[in-house]
């Protein structure tokens, strides 16, 4: 496991972790039947990007002119947008459930009742 | 821990188990933020994700499905599963190879990055006094040697390298590093996105209410 050496002080470990979370998110989005499960996949992907931003803001800068905080601020905005997205998506899920009595996406395939 | 719970999130047959695994995963990501010295982001992660989004997800699950029975056929069939697996593996392999190939070493950082940082940020409001900034500017080598270390290690290193005013240097560095710089940035440079996001949150809230409410006759 030489590629994991260096522990928390190596950029590439964070990138690999976030890549793994991203792949998990994609798998969840493609293969889940439940709409909430797909939403969980989206959240995983957003977390992966957040880790990437913070990791690069810590390790990736060449010249620090206070820019070491920019990545963190981007992550904050990502978190906020994820919250907004989750609220709307879950509201949609509940609305779909009220009309269709299910949230399995392969059974909900018409636009209008 | 984060990675394994992410596997459970995608693998669990019962959606509620996946939600609990997602909780652990969010906590793990929060821990990663702490490791990266992003305390504020970690706190926000805990509050918003674990405290907010996860509760919403739980509510949605409870409202919308019969949790006890609904464990069968969570997948969309073998075709979707294999497609998803192939896509996920391809993405991960690509990212992994790219990271291995790039391998950005820490040491390639600009040697005087730390002192540049002091020079530029020293002009903007920061909690460090002028005296402390001058002290930091006098020791570029020392600053460089601690700029990627954790606070505890940095303190030990400073005291080892200059027993005389290591303590003072550390105080100055901590004051300077701008643990509170996020506030300045959010209210200064990023004020427009900040306001736009607040409007967006309001819109999302109203939109959610409009979507779920029952039609009034």
Boltz contact constraints between the chains, C-beta under 6 A:
constraints:
  - contact:
      token1: [A, 8]
      token2: [B, 35]
      max_distance: 6.0
  - contact:
      token1: [A, 11]
      token2: [B, 104]
      max_distance: 6.0
  - contact:
      token1: [A, 12]
      token2: [B, 99]
      max_distance: 6.0
  - contact:
      token1: [A, 15]
      token2: [B, 99]
      max_distance: 6.0
  - contact:
      token1: [A, 16]
      token2: [B, 99]
      max_distance: 6.0
  - contact:
      token1: [A, 19]
      token2: [B, 92]
      max_distance: 6.0
  - contact:
      token1: [A, 19]
      token2: [B, 95]
      max_distance: 6.0
  - contact:
      token1: [A, 20]
      token2: [B, 3]
      max_distance: 6.0
  - contact:
      token1: [A, 21]
      token2: [B, 6]
      max_distance: 6.0
  - contact:
      token1: [A, 23]
      token2: [B, 88]
      max_distance: 6.0
  - contact:
      token1: [A, 23]
      token2: [B, 91]
      max_distance: 6.0
  - contact:
      token1: [A, 23]
      token2: [B, 92]
      max_distance: 6.0
  - contact:
      token1: [A, 24]
      token2: [B, 6]
      max_distance: 6.0
  - contact:
      token1: [A, 24]
      token2: [B, 10]
      max_distance: 6.0
  - contact:
      token1: [A, 26]
      token2: [B, 87]
      max_distance: 6.0
  - contact:
      token1: [A, 26]
      token2: [B, 88]
      max_distance: 6.0
  - contact:
      token1: [A, 26]
      token2: [B, 91]
      max_distance: 6.0
  - contact:
      token1: [A, 27]
      token2: [B, 10]
      max_distance: 6.0
  - contact:
      token1: [A, 27]
      token2: [B, 84]
      max_distance: 6.0
  - contact:
      token1: [A, 27]
      token2: [B, 88]
      max_distance: 6.0
  - contact:
      token1: [A, 28]
      token2: [B, 10]
      max_distance: 6.0
  - contact:
      token1: [A, 30]
      token2: [B, 80]
      max_distance: 6.0
  - contact:
      token1: [A, 30]
      token2: [B, 83]
      max_distance: 6.0
  - contact:
      token1: [A, 30]
      token2: [B, 84]
      max_distance: 6.0
  - contact:
      token1: [A, 30]
      token2: [B, 87]
      max_distance: 6.0
  - contact:
      token1: [A, 31]
      token2: [B, 75]
      max_distance: 6.0
  - contact:
      token1: [A, 31]
      token2: [B, 80]
      max_distance: 6.0
  - contact:
      token1: [A, 31]
      token2: [B, 81]
      max_distance: 6.0
  - contact:
      token1: [A, 31]
      token2: [B, 84]
      max_distance: 6.0
  - contact:
      token1: [A, 33]
      token2: [B, 74]
      max_distance: 6.0
  - contact:
      token1: [A, 33]
      token2: [B, 76]
      max_distance: 6.0
  - contact:
      token1: [A, 34]
      token2: [B, 15]
      max_distance: 6.0
  - contact:
      token1: [A, 36]
      token2: [B, 60]
      max_distance: 6.0
  - contact:
      token1: [A, 36]
      token2: [B, 61]
      max_distance: 6.0
  - contact:
      token1: [A, 37]
      token2: [B, 15]
      max_distance: 6.0
  - contact:
      token1: [A, 40]
      token2: [B, 9]
      max_distance: 6.0
  - contact:
      token1: [A, 40]
      token2: [B, 22]
      max_distance: 6.0
  - contact:
      token1: [A, 44]
      token2: [B, 6]
      max_distance: 6.0
  - contact:
      token1: [A, 47]
      token2: [B, 29]
      max_distance: 6.0
  - contact:
      token1: [A, 51]
      token2: [B, 32]
      max_distance: 6.0
  - contact:
      token1: [A, 54]
      token2: [B, 33]
      max_distance: 6.0
  - contact:
      token1: [A, 54]
      token2: [B, 36]
      max_distance: 6.0
  - contact:
      token1: [A, 54]
      token2: [B, 38]
      max_distance: 6.0
  - contact:
      token1: [A, 58]
      token2: [B, 36]
      max_distance: 6.0
  - contact:
      token1: [A, 62]
      token2: [B, 110]
      max_distance: 6.0
  - contact:
      token1: [A, 63]
      token2: [B, 110]
      max_distance: 6.0
  - contact:
      token1: [A, 63]
      token2: [B, 113]
      max_distance: 6.0
  - contact:
      token1: [A, 63]
      token2: [B, 116]
      max_distance: 6.0
  - contact:
      token1: [A, 64]
      token2: [B, 113]
      max_distance: 6.0
  - contact:
      token1: [A, 64]
      token2: [B, 117]
      max_distance: 6.0
  - contact:
      token1: [A, 65]
      token2: [B, 120]
      max_distance: 6.0
  - contact:
      token1: [A, 66]
      token2: [B, 121]
      max_distance: 6.0
  - contact:
      token1: [A, 69]
      token2: [B, 181]
      max_distance: 6.0
  - contact:
      token1: [A, 69]
      token2: [B, 182]
      max_distance: 6.0
  - contact:
      token1: [A, 69]
      token2: [B, 185]
      max_distance: 6.0
  - contact:
      token1: [A, 72]
      token2: [B, 38]
      max_distance: 6.0
  - contact:
      token1: [A, 72]
      token2: [B, 41]
      max_distance: 6.0
  - contact:
      token1: [A, 73]
      token2: [B, 185]
      max_distance: 6.0
  - contact:
      token1: [A, 73]
      token2: [B, 190]
      max_distance: 6.0
  - contact:
      token1: [A, 75]
      token2: [B, 41]
      max_distance: 6.0
  - contact:
      token1: [A, 76]
      token2: [B, 44]
      max_distance: 6.0
  - contact:
      token1: [A, 79]
      token2: [B, 44]
      max_distance: 6.0
  - contact:
      token1: [A, 79]
      token2: [B, 48]
      max_distance: 6.0
  - contact:
      token1: [A, 80]
      token2: [B, 197]
      max_distance: 6.0
  - contact:
      token1: [A, 83]
      token2: [B, 48]
      max_distance: 6.0
  - contact:
      token1: [A, 83]
      token2: [B, 53]
      max_distance: 6.0
  - contact:
      token1: [A, 84]
      token2: [B, 200]
      max_distance: 6.0
  - contact:
      token1: [A, 84]
      token2: [B, 201]
      max_distance: 6.0
  - contact:
      token1: [A, 84]
      token2: [B, 204]
      max_distance: 6.0
  - contact:
      token1: [A, 86]
      token2: [B, 53]
      max_distance: 6.0
  - contact:
      token1: [A, 86]
      token2: [B, 56]
      max_distance: 6.0
  - contact:
      token1: [A, 87]
      token2: [B, 204]
      max_distance: 6.0
  - contact:
      token1: [A, 87]
      token2: [B, 208]
      max_distance: 6.0
  - contact:
      token1: [A, 88]
      token2: [B, 204]
      max_distance: 6.0
  - contact:
      token1: [A, 88]
      token2: [B, 207]
      max_distance: 6.0
  - contact:
      token1: [A, 88]
      token2: [B, 208]
      max_distance: 6.0
  - contact:
      token1: [A, 90]
      token2: [B, 56]
      max_distance: 6.0
  - contact:
      token1: [A, 90]
      token2: [B, 60]
      max_distance: 6.0
  - contact:
      token1: [A, 91]
      token2: [B, 208]
      max_distance: 6.0
  - contact:
      token1: [A, 91]
      token2: [B, 211]
      max_distance: 6.0
  - contact:
      token1: [A, 91]
      token2: [B, 212]
      max_distance: 6.0
  - contact:
      token1: [A, 92]
      token2: [B, 211]
      max_distance: 6.0
  - contact:
      token1: [A, 93]
      token2: [B, 60]
      max_distance: 6.0
  - contact:
      token1: [A, 93]
      token2: [B, 64]
      max_distance: 6.0
  - contact:
      token1: [A, 94]
      token2: [B, 212]
      max_distance: 6.0
  - contact:
      token1: [A, 95]
      token2: [B, 211]
      max_distance: 6.0
  - contact:
      token1: [A, 95]
      token2: [B, 212]
      max_distance: 6.0
  - contact:
      token1: [A, 97]
      token2: [B, 64]
      max_distance: 6.0
  - contact:
      token1: [A, 103]
      token2: [B, 64]
      max_distance: 6.0
  - contact:
      token1: [A, 106]
      token2: [B, 76]
      max_distance: 6.0
